[in-house]
Amino acid sequence: MKLKWKDTDEIAWALAEKFPDQNPLRLSFPKLHKLVCELEDFDDAPQASNERILETIQMTWCEEKK
């Protein structure tokens, strides 16, 4: 399945799996954006994200780590 920015839960799960030792709260939004765009299954326009989407991904990723 190809991931789009609207797939925030799936993106967060993919990041948690790929970067298990990363603390998502220590990532700047530009760095988080870069990590998302580099996911193998990610297929969306990089400029289509916004702060709300990145924050949702970050918070969901934090929940995954608990």
C-alpha positions in Angstrom: 0.0 0.0 0.0 1.3 3.4 -0.9 1.2 5.9 1.9 -0.2 9.5 1.5 0.0 12.3 4.0 -3.6 11.6 5.1 -2.4 8.1 6.3 -1.0 9.6 9.5 -1.5 6.4 11.6 0.1 4.1 9.1 3.0 6.6 8.6 3.6 6.8 12.3 3.6 2.9 12.6 6.1 2.7 9.7 8.4 5.3 11.4 8.2 3.5 14.7 9.1 0.2 13.0 12.0 1.7 11.0 13.4 3.9 13.8 12.6 2.0 17.1 15.2 3.9 19.1 14.3 7.4 17.9 12.4 9.7 20.2 9.9 11.5 17.9 9.6 14.4 20.3 13.3 15.3 19.7 12.7 15.6 15.9 12.2 19.0 14.3 9.3 19.1 11.8 11.7 19.5 8.9 13.6 16.3 10.0 10.3 14.4 10.5 9.2 15.5 7.1 12.4 14.2 5.6 12.0 10.8 7.3 8.4 10.5 6.1 9.4 11.3 2.5 12.1 8.7 2.6 9.8 5.9 3.7 9.8 3.2 1.0 6.0 3.0 0.8 5.5 6.8 0.9 4.1 8.2 -2.4 2.7 11.7 -2.1 3.8 15.2 -3.0 6.3 16.4 -0.3 4.8 19.9 -0.4 1.3 18.5 0.5 2.2 18.2 4.2 1.6 20.9 6.8 2.3 21.4 10.5 -0.9 19.8 11.6 -0.2 16.6 9.7 3.4 16.4 11.0 2.2 17.0 14.6 -0.4 14.2 14.2 2.2 11.8 12.9 4.6 12.8 15.7 2.0 12.3 18.5 0.8 9.0 17.0 4.4 7.8 16.9 4.9 8.7 20.5 1.8 6.7 21.4 3.3 3.7 19.5 6.4 3.8 21.7 4.4 3.4 24.9 
